[in-house]
Amino acid sequence: MKKLLVIALLAISSVQSMAQIADLRKKISVSGTAEAEVTPDIIYITISLKEYFRDNNNKRLVNITDLENQLYNAVLKAGIPKENLMVNNISSYNYAQEKKKNPDYLASKQYKLKVSDLNKWNAIIAEIDAKAIAYTNIDSYDYSKKEELKMELKIKALREAKTKATTLVESIGEKLAGVIDIQEINNEYYPQPVYRANMMMAKTMSVGDAEMASAPELDFKKIKLTYVMNTVFEIR
């Protein structure tokens, strides 16, 4: 029994020793980098509409149905499919009951709209009664061909790494062999878009001032994708 235990221990020790044998191959470690900036073409925007009175006597109500029709027609006029406009939240589901309790109750609805061009958003918002806009903001954004672009950047970075390694190795009279290891590092930067129009101020404007208000100004920066490929090549 003791002999078997000794043999087992020797076998384990032998395997560990073999695993610890240093890799004596000549190697070179280099990194390749590739990056690109793209303009987002998938943008989700939230807009909240709320009823309001045209006069100070709370008699000339602009109701939520009319406002919703304004938004719907503006979306179609901009050439955006109606499926891209969704109701995000609603506070007018109990409109009749609330109105009985409080004659001055004002219903509101929140919508989410998918656009590919912010210029279209400016055109849409210009068609809507400015005093009815409670707020609007960008929820999220993306780039439709991001996955294809990622792969292109990875390949580009890897090729750059190989070119760099080849140039360095051949400068000392050696030859580059196959790759031993590849590791990728990605850095995707999505800057926060800035919505610079203060639509809340529209509520305090007169109707004439609101109609004269300019379209919202959106400062939208590009998505930046950066890939680094860390490689190890063998030297012949």
C-alpha positions in Angstrom: 0.0 0.0 0.0 2.8 2.3 0.9 4.5 1.6 -2.4 1.4 2.5 -4.3 1.2 5.8 -2.4 4.8 6.6 -3.2 4.3 5.8 -6.9 1.2 8.0 -7.0 3.0 10.9 -5.3 5.9 10.6 -7.7 3.5 10.6 -10.7 1.8 13.7 -9.5 5.2 15.4 -8.8 6.4 14.4 -12.3 3.2 16.0 -13.9 3.7 19.2 -11.9 7.3 19.4 -12.9 6.5 19.0 -16.6 3.8 21.8 -16.3 6.3 24.1 -14.8 8.9 23.7 -17.5 9.6 27.1 -19.0 8.4 27.9 -22.5 11.7 28.4 -24.3 10.2 29.6 -27.5 11.3 33.0 -28.7 8.3 35.3 -28.6 7.2 38.9 -29.3 4.3 40.6 -27.7 2.6 43.5 -29.6 -0.7 45.3 -29.6 -2.8 46.6 -32.5 -5.5 49.2 -32.3 -8.4 50.2 -34.4 -11.1 52.7 -33.8 -14.1 54.4 -35.4 -16.7 57.0 -34.7 -20.2 56.6 -36.0 -23.4 58.7 -35.8 -26.2 56.9 -34.0 -29.1 55.8 -36.3 -31.3 54.2 -33.7 -32.6 56.9 -31.3 -35.4 56.5 -28.8 -37.0 59.8 -27.6 -39.5 60.3 -24.9 -42.1 63.0 -25.1 -44.8 63.9 -22.5 -47.9 65.7 -23.6 -50.3 67.3 -21.1 -53.6 69.1 -21.5 -53.8 72.8 -20.8 -56.2 75.7 -20.9 -55.9 78.4 -23.6 -57.3 81.1 -21.3 -57.1 82.0 -17.6 -60.6 81.1 -17.0 -60.0 77.4 -17.4 -62.7 77.1 -20.0 -60.9 76.6 -23.3 -59.3 73.2 -22.8 -56.9 71.6 -25.3 -57.6 68.0 -24.7 -55.2 65.0 -24.8 -56.9 63.5 -27.8 -56.2 66.5 -30.0 -52.6 66.7 -28.8 -52.1 63.0 -29.5 -53.5 63.5 -33.0 -51.0 66.3 -33.5 -48.1 64.1 -32.5 -49.4 61.2 -34.7 -49.9 63.3 -37.8 -46.4 65.0 -37.3 -44.8 61.5 -37.1 -46.5 60.4 -40.3 -45.6 63.7 -42.0 -42.0 63.2 -41.2 -42.1 59.8 -43.0 -41.7 57.7 -39.8 -43.7 54.5 -39.6 -46.6 54.7 -37.1 -45.2 51.5 -35.4 -42.3 53.6 -34.2 -44.6 55.6 -32.0 -45.6 53.9 -28.7 -47.5 54.9 -25.6 -44.9 54.8 -22.8 -47.1 55.8 -19.9 -50.6 57.1 -19.4 -52.3 59.1 -16.6 -55.6 59.6 -18.4 -57.0 56.1 -18.1 -59.4 57.2 -15.4 -60.0 60.6 -17.1 -63.8 60.6 -16.6 -63.7 59.8 -12.9 -60.9 62.3 -12.2 -62.8 65.0 -14.2 -65.9 64.5 -12.0 -63.8 64.9 -8.9 -61.8 67.9 -10.2 -63.0 69.9 -13.2 -59.5 71.4 -13.5 -57.9 67.9 -13.9 -55.5 67.7 -16.8 -54.7 64.4 -18.4 -51.2 63.6 -19.7 -49.6 60.9 -21.8 -46.0 59.9 -22.3 -44.8 58.5 -25.7 -41.7 56.8 -26.9 -40.6 57.5 -30.5 -37.9 55.7 -32.5 -36.1 57.8 -35.1 -33.0 57.5 -37.2 -32.4 61.2 -37.8 -32.6 64.0 -35.2 -33.6 66.5 -37.9 -36.9 64.6 -38.2 -37.4 64.9 -34.5 -37.0 68.7 -34.8 -39.6 68.7 -37.6 -42.0 66.7 -35.5 -41.7 68.8 -32.4 -42.3 71.9 -34.4 -45.7 70.6 -35.4 -46.9 70.1 -31.8 -48.5 72.8 -29.6 -45.5 73.9 -27.6 -47.5 74.7 -24.5 -48.6 71.0 -24.4 -45.1 69.6 -24.2 -44.3 68.9 -20.5 -40.9 67.5 -21.3 -38.9 65.5 -23.8 -35.6 63.7 -23.6 -33.5 61.0 -25.3 -33.9 57.6 -23.6 -31.3 55.6 -25.5 -29.4 55.3 -28.8 -27.4 52.8 -30.8 -25.9 52.1 -34.2 -27.6 49.6 -36.4 -24.5 48.1 -38.0 -22.5 48.1 -34.7 -21.8 44.3 -34.7 -20.4 44.4 -38.3 -18.3 47.4 -37.4 -16.9 45.6 -34.3 -15.7 42.7 -36.3 -14.1 45.0 -38.9 -12.2 46.8 -36.2 -11.1 43.6 -34.5 -9.7 42.3 -37.8 -8.0 45.7 -38.5 -6.4 45.8 -35.1 -5.2 42.2 -35.4 -3.6 42.9 -38.8 -2.0 46.0 -37.4 -0.5 43.9 -34.6 0.9 41.3 -37.0 2.3 44.0 -39.3 4.0 45.6 -36.3 5.4 42.3 -35.1 6.7 41.4 -38.6 8.4 44.7 -39.0 10.1 44.6 -35.6 11.2 41.0 -36.0 12.6 41.4 -39.5 14.5 44.4 -38.4 16.8 42.1 -36.4 17.1 39.5 -39.1 14.5 37.1 -37.7 11.3 35.6 -39.1 7.8 35.7 -37.6 6.1 32.4 -37.0 2.5 31.7 -35.9 0.5 33.5 -33.3 0.6 32.0 -29.8 -2.0 34.1 -28.0 -4.7 36.7 -28.9 -6.6 38.8 -26.4 -9.1 41.5 -27.3 -9.8 44.7 -25.3 -12.8 46.9 -26.3 -13.8 50.4 -25.3 -17.2 51.6 -26.4 -18.0 55.2 -25.6 -21.6 56.4 -25.6 -21.5 60.1 -24.6 -24.6 61.4 -23.0 -26.6 63.5 -25.5 -27.5 67.0 -24.3 -31.0 68.3 -24.8 -30.6 72.1 -24.7 -34.1 73.3 -25.3 -36.0 74.2 -22.2 -39.5 73.0 -23.2 -40.8 73.5 -19.6 -40.6 77.2 -20.3 -43.1 76.9 -23.1 -45.8 76.5 -20.4 -45.2 80.0 -19.2 -45.2 81.6 -22.7 -48.2 83.1 -24.3 -49.7 81.1 -27.2 -48.1 83.5 -29.7 -44.7 83.3 -28.1 -44.9 79.5 -28.0 -45.7 79.3 -31.7 -42.7 81.5 -32.4 -40.3 79.3 -30.4 -37.6 77.7 -32.4 -37.2 73.9 -32.7 -35.4 72.1 -30.0 -31.6 72.1 -30.2 -30.0 68.7 -29.7 -26.3 68.3 -29.2 -25.6 64.7 -30.2 -22.1 63.3 -30.1 -20.9 60.2 -32.0 -20.4 56.7 -30.6 -16.7 55.8 -30.5 -15.6 52.2 -30.7 -12.0 51.3 -29.9 -10.5 47.8 -30.1 -7.1 46.7 -28.9 -5.8 43.3 -29.8 -2.9 42.1 -27.6 -1.0 39.4 -29.4 1.9 37.1 -28.8 3.8 35.7 -31.9 6.5 33.1 -32.0 9.9 34.0 -33.6 11.5 31.4 -35.7 
